[in-house]
Amino acid sequence: MTSAAALVRQRGALLGLLILAALGTMAVAAPWLAARDPIRTAAREALQPPGARFLLGSDQFGRDVGSRVVYGARVSLLVGVISVSIAVALGAPLGLVSGYYGGRLDALIMRVMDVLLAFPGILLALAIVSVLSPGLGNVMIAVGLSAVPGYARLVRATVLAAREHLYVEAARALGGRDGGILVRDILPNVVAPLIVTATLGLGGAILSAAALSFLGLGSQPPQPEWGRMLSEGRDYLREAWWISTFPGLGILLTVLAMNLVGDGLRDVLDPRLKT
Amino acid sequence: MLTYVGRRLLAVVPVLFGVTLAVFSMLFLVPGDPVKIMLAEFVTTPDQVARMRAQLHLDEPVLQQYGRFVGNALRGDLGMSIRSRRPVATEIGENLGSTGRLALASMVVAIALGVPLGLIAALGRNSWLDVAAMGVALLGVAMPSFWLGFLLIFVFSLHLGWLPATGGGDLPHLVMPAVALGTIAAAIIARLTRSSMLEVLGQDYVRTARAKGLGGFAVVVRHALRNALIPVVTVFGLQFGNLLAGAVIVETVFSRPGLGRLIVGAILSKDFPLVQGTVLFVATAYVLINVVVDMAYAYVDPRIRIG
């Protein structure tokens, strides 16, 4: 049985893939799917409940919540992909070099990673945003950078295990150069756990970025971003629950889908990681 | 055990040194002149800018500045807030209790929800109970704490009127923030408890206990759960750190005073000394808490301190 068939067989992963496909369609086709301009305000149409005129209601500025949620999918998916790309692009090479060469370089890289890991949860991203100043671009950098130690450690551990394999020793005995061995013989071992971790990391990155935007440190108005929309709906919880409910649902479903797909990928690609 | 404690404490020193270096460097990594950024909202004369620079000792050699930073931090002096003109340490002291109570209450929620959920799932392995419990855990991990906070406010404050929506203070104020913050940790603990429990239930000593004729409850609680919780304890330190950091979000949701709101306010108002002081404090607390958890772990499980 091929990997894909095994993956689809798992109902959870399939559900995750379906949600992701829907979100991806929303993100790509936002201009056609959205009924209205997501940032155009209309004071007279403020706080309309969900109905025929506004499918998911309107916010305090008369903007269409549904259209903003659709455009928000674009922002969230993009933020997740870019953040995780930054983390992998920096973390994987660091882990490769650290694990393969060992010695002082390894010690130095790992001590730096230890220091970064001393800032728990979202605190590191907060510190980075405070240095770079608030904004969605800087949030992606901050969330990406704060995930680097995780990837560096994962790749290092995988490389350490792979380095001991007989075929690596053989390649070295045959006079293979370090660079060639790293890319041809060691890198393939790293790919599977990296894909699994990155998929699971996407959900976390989207959650962190939305949280930072919720705090006012990320996306700036009037951009339709789910975390920001939630904080804008804060004062209208009583009279207009829909302003914050639909973006919240968007975040929950996106992160849930990423985790389901990530769990499924793990079972297929890397059963050893299963807990 | 003493050697283990010594070794573990020694390993912390370079990490804490690195943390001070990283926090100290923040001011130098800011693109542009940090003093001008901090004073951007005020009309300033060059003289005032120079005075501020001197007040922050930015006119000294970098190494001397760093030495002063570490020396002061060790004495509990984290500098002055630019906005409030009060010592950063005082501001932290005033907000520490509220965040500490929130983090502890969240931990209680996480354990009280997570352990039974994982236990139920493990005992009813592959039954509908297992599927339901793990489904709840899956939702818990993906749930944004700020949205969960809104939902709780909507139901329990606005509709039922049972609990106050905002503010810090006594127990009623603590319930919803603790649930909003503790849910992710509860979900993680539930998944871990389940897998750990499944492993332990397959061990020989559990079979022996059953063979001796012990009842199901005694086997599960006295023999299996006690051992299954050992790996769960290791994540407490990690999760406690996540709770401390997560307080940033939940405190904002519930307009609750605390370190989290202090940091966010400081970042938004470019109060760099306050940001640095608070970040340094939380990171140091997190590192030290993890040392304590590691020691507790070594105490419970002798294999750790020998290995």
Boltz contact constraints between the chains, C-beta under 6 A:
constraints:
  - contact:
      token1: [A, 114]
      token2: [B, 15]
      max_distance: 6.0
  - contact:
      token1: [A, 115]
      token2: [B, 15]
      max_distance: 6.0
  - contact:
      token1: [A, 115]
      token2: [B, 18]
      max_distance: 6.0
  - contact:
      token1: [A, 115]
      token2: [B, 19]
      max_distance: 6.0
  - contact:
      token1: [A, 115]
      token2: [B, 22]
      max_distance: 6.0
  - contact:
      token1: [A, 118]
      token2: [B, 15]
      max_distance: 6.0
  - contact:
      token1: [A, 118]
      token2: [B, 19]
      max_distance: 6.0
  - contact:
      token1: [A, 118]
      token2: [B, 283]
      max_distance: 6.0
  - contact:
      token1: [A, 118]
      token2: [B, 287]
      max_distance: 6.0
  - contact:
      token1: [A, 119]
      token2: [B, 283]
      max_distance: 6.0
  - contact:
      token1: [A, 120]
      token2: [B, 241]
      max_distance: 6.0
  - contact:
      token1: [A, 120]
      token2: [B, 242]
      max_distance: 6.0
  - contact:
      token1: [A, 120]
      token2: [B, 244]
      max_distance: 6.0
  - contact:
      token1: [A, 120]
      token2: [B, 245]
      max_distance: 6.0
  - contact:
      token1: [A, 120]
      token2: [B, 286]
      max_distance: 6.0
  - contact:
      token1: [A, 121]
      token2: [B, 242]
      max_distance: 6.0
  - contact:
      token1: [A, 121]
      token2: [B, 245]
      max_distance: 6.0
  - contact:
      token1: [A, 121]
      token2: [B, 246]
      max_distance: 6.0
  - contact:
      token1: [A, 122]
      token2: [B, 245]
      max_distance: 6.0
  - contact:
      token1: [A, 123]
      token2: [B, 245]
      max_distance: 6.0
  - contact:
      token1: [A, 123]
      token2: [B, 282]
      max_distance: 6.0
  - contact:
      token1: [A, 127]
      token2: [B, 279]
      max_distance: 6.0
  - contact:
      token1: [A, 130]
      token2: [B, 267]
      max_distance: 6.0
  - contact:
      token1: [A, 130]
      token2: [B, 275]
      max_distance: 6.0
  - contact:
      token1: [A, 131]
      token2: [B, 26]
      max_distance: 6.0
  - contact:
      token1: [A, 131]
      token2: [B, 29]
      max_distance: 6.0
  - contact:
      token1: [A, 131]
      token2: [B, 30]
      max_distance: 6.0
  - contact:
      token1: [A, 207]
      token2: [B, 144]
      max_distance: 6.0
  - contact:
      token1: [A, 211]
      token2: [B, 249]
      max_distance: 6.0
  - contact:
      token1: [A, 214]
      token2: [B, 146]
      max_distance: 6.0
  - contact:
      token1: [A, 215]
      token2: [B, 252]
      max_distance: 6.0
  - contact:
      token1: [A, 215]
      token2: [B, 264]
      max_distance: 6.0
  - contact:
      token1: [A, 237]
      token2: [B, 154]
      max_distance: 6.0
  - contact:
      token1: [A, 238]
      token2: [B, 158]
      max_distance: 6.0
  - contact:
      token1: [A, 244]
      token2: [B, 150]
      max_distance: 6.0
  - contact:
      token1: [A, 248]
      token2: [B, 147]
      max_distance: 6.0
  - contact:
      token1: [A, 251]
      token2: [B, 144]
      max_distance: 6.0
  - contact:
      token1: [A, 252]
      token2: [B, 142]
      max_distance: 6.0
  - contact:
      token1: [A, 252]
      token2: [B, 143]
      max_distance: 6.0
  - contact:
      token1: [A, 255]
      token2: [B, 142]
      max_distance: 6.0
  - contact:
      token1: [A, 256]
      token2: [B, 142]
      max_distance: 6.0
  - contact:
      token1: [A, 259]
      token2: [B, 142]
      max_distance: 6.0
  - contact:
      token1: [A, 275]
      token2: [B, 195]
      max_distance: 6.0
